[in-house]
């Protein structure tokens, strides 16, 4: 009987549960507080396996800032393959880079544009003097051509010029006249000497430097004519020279110096036939220039020519 009553109670309880909508709601919602506690326990158990959170760009949990606020740390650092190559250290570094084959190929190919430009800049020193020398040669040639034309037009035939081996820069100049009241003029008449022959050589930078002038014949004594035919005149030195001086003006000054210095034609036996030499004249001229630079030059008064 007790067993029958228990079965009837269970049937009624089952019918009530199936017919009550609240019971169904609680059953579907997880069985009330017990189900919630079970879910909490389940969530706690599954908390050990967290899934990675995905945040939208610019979210609070994202380390990288949003658009307009710059890029993150990883975005700011380009990948190693995207980094620009370091600048070349120079032609020497480029030539030394690579293996033996690359260096050998570079050596066969010759210097690069930078090395060629550096070589051209270093070699420019040889081009500048060449152009300057050419310019000086042109200036010297024009000046000497004009000098020749002016001398050819002289009416008193004071001097005449002959080119040595047809060189415009090497002249033999004949001095036909000196002061007719001088002893030198008398010597010329007595020895039948028609002229005094001189040689003038013009340097590359003439007319900015003086010519080298020496007496060739006859052999003279005194008159500021020294060993080898060297002439002691300040205007023939770099210190006393002026580019405004002409060959005619120099020759007239020389004729006046001969008379002023009591120049004479040498008539001593044996010595008069000995010709002047250029080597001796150059050595004497260098010596007298050093002497006068040390002690100064004596300039004759204007009345003495």
GUNU-961129 format. One record per residue (C-alpha): residue in one letter; chain; x, y, z; residue number from 1. Coordinates in nm, 4 decimals. Each point is the difference from the previous one (the first is absolute). Layout:
{rec 'a','A',{X,Y,Z},NUM}
...
END
This chain:
{rec 'x','A',{0.0000,0.0000,0.0000},1}
{rec 'x','A',{0.2792,0.2381,0.0893},2}
{rec 'x','A',{0.1661,-0.0865,-0.3194},3}
{rec 'x','A',{-0.3143,0.0801,-0.1980},4}
{rec 'x','A',{-0.0365,0.3359,0.1675},5}
{rec 'x','A',{0.3565,0.0924,-0.0850},6}
{rec 'x','A',{-0.0562,-0.0844,-0.3659},7}
{rec 'x','A',{-0.3211,0.2132,-0.0090},8}
{rec 'x','A',{0.1904,0.2923,0.1558},9}
{rec 'x','A',{0.2726,-0.0248,-0.2566},10}
{rec 'x','A',{-0.2528,-0.0050,-0.2845},11}
{rec 'x','A',{-0.1716,0.3152,0.1301},12}
{rec 'x','A',{0.3342,0.1692,0.0442},13}
{rec 'x','A',{0.0926,-0.0857,-0.3558},14}
{rec 'x','A',{-0.3285,0.1342,-0.1369},15}
{rec 'x','A',{0.0365,0.3241,0.1944},16}
{rec 'x','A',{0.3488,0.0542,-0.1342},17}
{rec 'x','A',{-0.1042,-0.0590,-0.3561},18}
{rec 'x','A',{-0.3002,0.2310,0.0192},19}
{rec 'x','A',{0.1556,0.2998,0.1908},20}
{rec 'x','A',{0.1579,0.2527,-0.2496},21}
{rec 'x','A',{0.2083,0.1537,0.2759},22}
{rec 'x','A',{0.1468,-0.3381,0.0650},23}
{rec 'x','A',{0.0815,-0.0343,-0.3680},24}
{rec 'x','A',{0.1649,0.3425,-0.0004},25}
{rec 'x','A',{0.2106,-0.0813,0.2983},26}
{rec 'x','A',{0.0883,-0.3349,-0.1464},27}
{rec 'x','A',{0.1006,0.1559,-0.3323},28}
{rec 'x','A',{0.1937,0.2797,0.1742},29}
{rec 'x','A',{0.2290,-0.2480,0.1531},30}
{rec 'x','A',{-0.1789,-0.1216,0.3086},31}
{rec 'x','A',{0.0120,0.3154,0.2134},32}
{rec 'x','A',{0.2764,0.0862,0.2401},33}
{rec 'x','A',{0.1383,-0.3469,-0.0170},34}
{rec 'x','A',{0.0480,0.0304,-0.3741},35}
{rec 'x','A',{0.1589,0.3438,0.0433},36}
{rec 'x','A',{0.2377,-0.1422,0.2543},37}
{rec 'x','A',{0.0793,-0.2817,-0.2345},38}
{rec 'x','A',{0.0676,0.2470,-0.2811},39}
{rec 'x','A',{0.2240,0.2019,0.2288},40}
{rec 'x','A',{0.1967,-0.3096,0.0862},41}
{rec 'x','A',{0.0241,-0.0901,-0.3631},42}
{rec 'x','A',{0.1204,0.3498,-0.0869},43}
{rec 'x','A',{0.2608,-0.0144,0.2727},44}
{rec 'x','A',{0.1238,-0.3324,-0.1271},45}
{rec 'x','A',{0.0177,0.1224,-0.3578},46}
{rec 'x','A',{0.1762,0.3265,0.1062},47}
{rec 'x','A',{0.3374,-0.1725,-0.0214},48}
{rec 'x','A',{-0.0333,-0.0163,-0.3779},49}
{rec 'x','A',{-0.0428,0.3615,-0.0997},50}
{rec 'x','A',{-0.0366,0.0844,-0.3617},51}
{rec 'x','A',{0.2005,0.2938,-0.1444},52}
{rec 'x','A',{-0.2077,0.3135,0.0012},53}
{rec 'x','A',{-0.0412,0.1809,-0.3280},54}
{rec 'x','A',{-0.0326,0.3731,0.0258},55}
{rec 'x','A',{-0.0903,0.2355,-0.2775},56}
{rec 'x','A',{0.2701,0.2466,-0.1191},57}
{rec 'x','A',{0.0317,0.2833,0.2427},58}
{rec 'x','A',{-0.1762,-0.1857,0.2786},59}
{rec 'x','A',{0.0829,0.0404,0.3657},60}
{rec 'x','A',{0.1644,-0.3394,0.0209},61}
{rec 'x','A',{0.2145,0.0448,-0.3133},62}
{rec 'x','A',{0.3585,0.1138,0.0508},63}
{rec 'x','A',{0.0140,0.1652,-0.3403},64}
{rec 'x','A',{-0.1675,0.3404,-0.0338},65}
{rec 'x','A',{-0.2794,0.0600,-0.2415},66}
{rec 'x','A',{0.0220,0.1868,-0.3292},67}
{rec 'x','A',{0.1408,0.3489,0.0308},68}
{rec 'x','A',{0.1854,-0.0856,0.3243},69}
{rec 'x','A',{0.3031,-0.1644,-0.1558},70}
{rec 'x','A',{0.0891,-0.3604,-0.0500},71}
{rec 'x','A',{0.0880,-0.2548,0.2598},72}
{rec 'x','A',{0.3446,-0.1182,0.0893},73}
{rec 'x','A',{-0.0015,-0.2835,-0.2464},74}
{rec 'x','A',{-0.1414,0.2170,-0.2769},75}
{rec 'x','A',{0.2664,0.2668,0.0604},76}
{rec 'x','A',{0.2797,-0.2506,-0.0505},77}
{rec 'x','A',{0.0307,-0.1070,-0.3656},78}
{rec 'x','A',{0.0797,-0.3560,-0.0751},79}
{rec 'x','A',{0.3709,-0.0771,-0.0422},80}
{rec 'x','A',{-0.0463,-0.0538,-0.3734},81}
{rec 'x','A',{-0.1700,0.3396,-0.0370},82}
{rec 'x','A',{0.2857,0.1988,0.1574},83}
{rec 'x','A',{0.1831,0.2215,-0.2503},84}
{rec 'x','A',{0.3617,-0.1057,-0.0689},85}
{rec 'x','A',{0.2659,0.2077,0.1793},86}
{rec 'x','A',{0.1658,0.2695,-0.2136},87}
{rec 'x','A',{0.3199,-0.0899,-0.1732},88}
{rec 'x','A',{0.3136,0.1087,0.1839},89}
{rec 'x','A',{0.1630,0.1164,-0.3223},90}
{rec 'x','A',{0.1699,-0.1260,-0.3095},91}
{rec 'x','A',{0.2701,-0.1674,0.2071},92}
{rec 'x','A',{-0.2552,-0.1841,0.2169},93}
{rec 'x','A',{-0.1954,-0.1128,-0.3037},94}
{rec 'x','A',{0.3151,-0.1238,-0.1657},95}
{rec 'x','A',{0.1041,-0.1903,0.3132},96}
{rec 'x','A',{-0.3430,-0.1650,0.0468},97}
{rec 'x','A',{-0.0804,-0.3423,-0.1306},98}
{rec 'x','A',{0.2161,-0.2992,-0.0581},99}
{rec 'x','A',{0.3215,-0.0341,-0.1997},100}
{rec 'x','A',{-0.1916,-0.0381,-0.3271},101}
{rec 'x','A',{-0.1906,0.3250,0.0548},102}
{rec 'x','A',{0.3175,0.1894,0.0902},103}
{rec 'x','A',{0.1791,-0.1386,-0.3056},104}
{rec 'x','A',{-0.2920,0.1012,-0.2228},105}
{rec 'x','A',{0.0040,0.3474,0.1521},106}
{rec 'x','A',{0.3723,0.0317,-0.0630},107}
{rec 'x','A',{-0.0436,-0.0997,-0.3656},108}
{rec 'x','A',{-0.2891,0.2413,-0.0436},109}
{rec 'x','A',{0.2174,0.2897,0.1130},110}
{rec 'x','A',{-0.0896,0.2912,0.2266},111}
{rec 'x','A',{-0.3593,0.1085,0.0343},112}
{rec 'x','A',{-0.1396,0.3447,-0.0827},113}
{rec 'x','A',{0.0884,0.1377,0.3435},114}
{rec 'x','A',{0.3572,-0.1236,-0.0233},115}
{rec 'x','A',{0.0286,0.1333,-0.3552},116}
{rec 'x','A',{-0.1270,0.3399,0.1105},117}
{rec 'x','A',{0.2498,0.0054,0.2862},118}
{rec 'x','A',{0.2800,-0.0926,-0.2390},119}
{rec 'x','A',{-0.1087,0.2731,-0.2409},120}
{rec 'x','A',{-0.0050,0.2512,0.2850},121}
{rec 'x','A',{0.3460,-0.1128,0.1115},122}
{rec 'x','A',{0.1304,0.0165,-0.3578},123}
{rec 'x','A',{-0.1548,0.3408,-0.0588},124}
{rec 'x','A',{0.3205,0.1554,0.1275},125}
{rec 'x','A',{0.1769,-0.1205,-0.3144},126}
{rec 'x','A',{-0.2662,0.1517,-0.2269},127}
{rec 'x','A',{0.0024,0.3443,0.1541},128}
{rec 'x','A',{0.3729,0.0642,-0.0553},129}
{rec 'x','A',{-0.0317,-0.1253,-0.3577},130}
{rec 'x','A',{-0.2797,0.2477,-0.0737},131}
{rec 'x','A',{0.1895,0.2755,0.1785},132}
{rec 'x','A',{0.3146,-0.0757,-0.1974},133}
{rec 'x','A',{-0.1950,0.0135,-0.3236},134}
{rec 'x','A',{-0.1455,0.3360,0.0976},135}
{rec 'x','A',{0.3444,0.1376,0.0905},136}
{rec 'x','A',{0.1385,-0.1200,-0.3321},137}
{rec 'x','A',{-0.2727,0.1844,-0.1871},138}
{rec 'x','A',{0.0594,0.3201,0.1973},139}
{rec 'x','A',{0.3742,-0.0215,-0.0544},140}
{rec 'x','A',{-0.0370,-0.0648,-0.3736},141}
{rec 'x','A',{-0.2362,0.2931,-0.0560},142}
{rec 'x','A',{0.2238,0.2338,0.1951},143}
{rec 'x','A',{0.3163,-0.1005,-0.1854},144}
{rec 'x','A',{-0.1680,0.0263,-0.3398},145}
{rec 'x','A',{-0.0994,0.3542,0.0857},146}
{rec 'x','A',{0.3535,0.0730,0.1202},147}
{rec 'x','A',{0.1425,-0.1197,-0.3321},148}
{rec 'x','A',{-0.2389,0.2188,-0.1959},149}
{rec 'x','A',{0.0858,0.3062,0.2078},150}
{rec 'x','A',{0.3751,-0.0563,-0.0394},151}
{rec 'x','A',{-0.0377,-0.0437,-0.3780},152}
{rec 'x','A',{-0.1680,0.3420,-0.0171},153}
{rec 'x','A',{0.2824,0.1840,0.1779},154}
{rec 'x','A',{0.1208,0.2870,-0.2148},155}
{rec 'x','A',{0.3432,0.0441,0.1551},156}
{rec 'x','A',{0.1005,-0.3666,-0.0380},157}
{rec 'x','A',{0.1078,-0.0031,0.3614},158}
{rec 'x','A',{-0.0237,-0.3798,0.0271},159}
{rec 'x','A',{-0.0823,-0.2971,-0.2239},160}
{rec 'x','A',{-0.1149,-0.3503,0.0866},161}
{rec 'x','A',{0.0752,-0.3463,-0.1348},162}
{rec 'x','A',{-0.1797,-0.3103,0.1277},163}
{rec 'x','A',{0.2238,-0.2844,0.1175},164}
{rec 'x','A',{-0.0970,-0.3174,-0.1860},165}
{rec 'x','A',{-0.3265,0.1735,-0.0946},166}
{rec 'x','A',{-0.1098,-0.0037,0.3643},167}
{rec 'x','A',{-0.2225,0.2861,0.1051},168}
{rec 'x','A',{0.1302,-0.0321,0.3552},169}
{rec 'x','A',{0.3731,0.0214,-0.0727},170}
{rec 'x','A',{0.1323,0.3223,-0.1536},171}
{rec 'x','A',{0.3349,0.1321,-0.1140},172}
{rec 'x','A',{-0.0190,0.3765,0.0245},173}
{rec 'x','A',{0.2484,0.2324,-0.1688},174}
{rec 'x','A',{0.0652,0.3318,0.1717},175}
{rec 'x','A',{0.1116,0.2312,-0.2802},176}
{rec 'x','A',{0.0348,0.3254,0.1874},177}
{rec 'x','A',{0.1392,0.1343,0.3240},178}
{rec 'x','A',{0.0775,0.3531,0.1056},179}
{rec 'x','A',{0.2276,0.1379,-0.2735},180}
{rec 'x','A',{0.1894,0.2083,0.2546},181}
{rec 'x','A',{0.1004,-0.3053,0.2019},182}
{rec 'x','A',{0.3274,-0.1884,-0.0066},183}
{rec 'x','A',{-0.1915,-0.3130,-0.0834},184}
{rec 'x','A',{-0.1197,0.1522,-0.3247},185}
{rec 'x','A',{0.3562,0.0888,-0.0848},186}
{rec 'x','A',{0.1100,-0.3562,0.0719},187}
{rec 'x','A',{-0.2684,-0.1280,-0.2315},188}
{rec 'x','A',{0.1212,0.2269,-0.2777},189}
{rec 'x','A',{0.3616,-0.0935,0.0500},190}
{rec 'x','A',{-0.0676,-0.3735,0.0061},191}
{rec 'x','A',{-0.2556,0.0111,-0.2801},192}
{rec 'x','A',{-0.2639,-0.1368,0.2330},193}
{rec 'x','A',{-0.3384,0.0683,-0.1605},194}
{rec 'x','A',{-0.2121,-0.1168,0.2938},195}
{rec 'x','A',{0.0017,-0.1573,0.3441},196}
{rec 'x','A',{-0.1703,-0.3364,-0.0116},197}
{rec 'x','A',{-0.2170,-0.1133,0.2875},198}
{rec 'x','A',{-0.2162,-0.3045,0.0642},199}
{rec 'x','A',{-0.3430,0.0171,0.1635},200}
{rec 'x','A',{-0.1962,-0.3058,0.1076},201}
{rec 'x','A',{-0.3565,0.0471,0.1188},202}
{rec 'x','A',{-0.1413,-0.2160,0.2820},203}
{rec 'x','A',{-0.3375,-0.1681,-0.0080},204}
{rec 'x','A',{-0.1649,0.2704,0.2104},205}
{rec 'x','A',{0.1332,0.2935,-0.1998},206}
{rec 'x','A',{-0.0908,0.2916,0.0092},207}
{rec 'x','A',{-0.0598,-0.0499,0.3714},208}
{rec 'x','A',{0.3594,-0.1125,0.0500},209}
{rec 'x','A',{0.3084,0.1582,-0.1597},210}
{rec 'x','A',{0.1951,-0.1565,-0.2852},211}
{rec 'x','A',{0.3486,-0.1272,0.0577},212}
{rec 'x','A',{0.2346,0.2286,-0.1897},213}
{rec 'x','A',{0.3745,-0.0369,-0.0561},214}
{rec 'x','A',{0.2681,0.1383,-0.2310},215}
{rec 'x','A',{0.1332,-0.2308,-0.2707},216}
{rec 'x','A',{0.2522,0.2182,-0.1827},217}
{rec 'x','A',{0.2282,0.1930,-0.0005},218}
{rec 'x','A',{0.1550,-0.0748,0.3347},219}
{rec 'x','A',{-0.0626,0.3028,0.2197},220}
{rec 'x','A',{0.1602,0.1287,0.3146},221}
{rec 'x','A',{-0.1697,0.2104,0.2649},222}
{rec 'x','A',{-0.3284,0.1650,-0.0910},223}
{rec 'x','A',{-0.1795,-0.2363,0.2468},224}
{rec 'x','A',{0.0860,-0.2965,-0.2217},225}
{rec 'x','A',{0.1351,-0.2829,0.2145},226}
{rec 'x','A',{0.1479,-0.3471,-0.0534},227}
{rec 'x','A',{-0.1686,-0.2060,-0.2680},228}
{rec 'x','A',{-0.1669,0.3132,-0.1408},229}
{rec 'x','A',{-0.2425,0.0324,0.2920},230}
{rec 'x','A',{-0.1534,0.3458,0.0404},231}
{rec 'x','A',{-0.0368,0.1693,0.3357},232}
{rec 'x','A',{-0.3337,0.1811,-0.0312},233}
{rec 'x','A',{-0.2742,0.0075,0.2601},234}
{rec 'x','A',{-0.2796,0.0052,-0.2568},235}
{rec 'x','A',{0.1148,-0.3402,-0.1256},236}
{rec 'x','A',{-0.0725,-0.1563,0.3408},237}
{rec 'x','A',{-0.3411,-0.1204,0.1174},238}
{rec 'x','A',{0.0016,0.2695,0.2664},239}
{rec 'x','A',{0.0661,0.2875,-0.2406},240}
{rec 'x','A',{-0.1940,-0.1268,-0.3002},241}
{rec 'x','A',{-0.3336,0.1347,-0.1215},242}
{rec 'x','A',{-0.2227,-0.1518,-0.2651},243}
{rec 'x','A',{-0.0272,0.3478,-0.1525},244}
{rec 'x','A',{0.3651,-0.0106,-0.1087},245}
{rec 'x','A',{0.0534,-0.0653,-0.3693},246}
{rec 'x','A',{0.3053,-0.1504,-0.1668},247}
{rec 'x','A',{0.0790,0.3344,-0.1581},248}
{rec 'x','A',{-0.0130,0.1766,0.3384},249}
{rec 'x','A',{0.2267,-0.2647,0.1559},250}
{rec 'x','A',{0.2539,0.0365,-0.2791},251}
{rec 'x','A',{0.0084,0.3766,0.0314},252}
{rec 'x','A',{0.0565,-0.0335,0.3737},253}
{rec 'x','A',{0.2826,-0.2441,-0.0657},254}
{rec 'x','A',{0.1654,0.2377,-0.2471},255}
{rec 'x','A',{-0.0124,0.2772,0.2607},256}
{rec 'x','A',{0.1493,-0.2337,0.2633},257}
{rec 'x','A',{0.2912,-0.0849,-0.2292},258}
{rec 'x','A',{0.0883,0.3645,-0.0350},259}
{rec 'x','A',{-0.0605,0.0715,0.3679},260}
{rec 'x','A',{0.2266,-0.2859,0.1083},261}
{rec 'x','A',{0.2814,0.0956,-0.2388},262}
{rec 'x','A',{-0.0369,-0.3095,-0.2096},263}
{rec 'x','A',{0.2788,-0.0856,-0.2384},264}
{rec 'x','A',{0.0733,-0.2618,-0.2612},265}
{rec 'x','A',{0.2663,-0.2381,0.1290},266}
{rec 'x','A',{0.3174,0.0164,-0.2101},267}
{rec 'x','A',{0.2278,-0.2170,0.2074},268}
{rec 'x','A',{0.1778,-0.2728,-0.1940},269}
{rec 'x','A',{-0.1649,-0.3367,0.0354},270}
{rec 'x','A',{-0.2704,0.1217,0.2355},271}
{rec 'x','A',{-0.1850,0.1991,-0.2642},272}
{rec 'x','A',{-0.0566,-0.3119,-0.2083},273}
{rec 'x','A',{-0.1448,-0.2020,0.2857},274}
{rec 'x','A',{-0.3768,-0.0105,-0.0377},275}
{rec 'x','A',{-0.2499,0.0303,0.2798},276}
{rec 'x','A',{-0.1809,-0.3159,0.1137},277}
{rec 'x','A',{-0.3603,-0.0287,0.1094},278}
{rec 'x','A',{0.0795,-0.2253,0.2952},279}
{rec 'x','A',{0.2478,0.2493,0.1381},280}
{rec 'x','A',{-0.2409,0.2870,-0.0591},281}
{rec 'x','A',{-0.2828,-0.1736,0.1882},282}
{rec 'x','A',{0.2215,-0.0785,0.2979},283}
{rec 'x','A',{0.1288,0.3582,0.0136},284}
{rec 'x','A',{-0.3488,0.1467,-0.0245},285}
{rec 'x','A',{-0.1320,-0.2128,0.2873},286}
{rec 'x','A',{0.2923,0.1059,0.2143},287}
{rec 'x','A',{-0.0436,0.3724,-0.0675},288}
{rec 'x','A',{-0.3743,-0.0192,0.0693},289}
{rec 'x','A',{0.0664,-0.1517,0.3428},290}
{rec 'x','A',{0.2585,0.2689,0.0726},291}
{rec 'x','A',{-0.2297,0.2856,-0.0943},292}
{rec 'x','A',{-0.2925,-0.1476,0.1900},293}
{rec 'x','A',{0.2179,0.0078,0.3084},294}
{rec 'x','A',{0.1549,0.3439,-0.0440},295}
{rec 'x','A',{-0.2512,0.1710,-0.2280},296}
{rec 'x','A',{0.0199,0.1567,-0.3447},297}
{rec 'x','A',{0.1436,0.3362,-0.0883},298}
{rec 'x','A',{-0.2283,0.1855,-0.2394},299}
{rec 'x','A',{0.1760,0.2571,-0.2183},300}
{rec 'x','A',{-0.1567,0.3475,-0.0172},301}
{rec 'x','A',{-0.2403,0.0819,-0.2813},302}
{rec 'x','A',{0.2506,0.2427,-0.1550},303}
{rec 'x','A',{0.2368,-0.2918,-0.0568},304}
{rec 'x','A',{-0.2555,-0.1853,-0.2073},305}
END
